[in-house]
Amino acid sequence: MNPTDHPTAWEHSPTRRAWFKQLTMNAFALVAWIASWFALLAVLSVFLGPGYAVVIAPFLMYSFYRAFLQLFIIAAVFRMKRVLRVYPWQVSDEVPHGLANRADVVGKQFGWFEFPNPARPEEGLPMVFSRHWGVGWWSRRMAPRATPELKAQIGVVWLAGDPRFIGVLAAPTPDGSKPRRFRFLHQQTGSDGGRRTVTDWGATTEDLERGRRAGVVPVRP
């Protein structure tokens, strides 16, 4: 089943199953971190007593932080679904990428991939991981010192989105039939960064409307 044969990524049934698996794993992680917070509190109250509060407090704080972070991650998973329901998959190999900060990107960046501008394919547009959540798997394979075996796992990448706005990035499974490791990529050199407008990149009214359906509101059309 070729993922690019479908009008949107969401119509590709392995994509829906992979998205649901990612949602389930993150929901389970949320429950686990909440449960660990209560378990630590119970151990402190029942078995250890107030004298051990200094020892347990860092673990309580970390459990609370991770549970709080999971709420944002789950919200991001649902935002990914919105993008997947609008844009089709694009399958690309040997996509330029890196971990070093790019001077043309505004704001935080935790790695970048460069994709062709849909209006002008000869022009590459960098898209970045703007959050650190869950990018460790990707960064280990993007690192210059990564082994050839690790680098090969992102030798082909899938993108659902528009490099002028936003996209959902995925790595294919070893057999190339299903996506995995969904992560957001953001455009932060144009409307988000205030340097160029999306119309400078050839975005039409239809492109803007499509982006809005995916949850993107360009700052400067």
Secondary structure, DSSP 8 states (H G I E B T S, - for coil): --GGGSSSGGGSHHHHHHHHHHHHHHHHHHHHHHHHHHHHHHIIIIII-GGGHHHHHHHHHHHHHHHHHHHHHHHHHHHHHHHHTTS-EEEEES--EESS--TT--S--S-EEEEE-SS-TTSEEEEE--S-TT-HHHHHHHSTT--HHHHHTTSEEEEEEETTTEEEEEEE-TTSSSEEEEEEEE--SSTTTTSS-GGGGT--HHHHHHHHHTT---S--
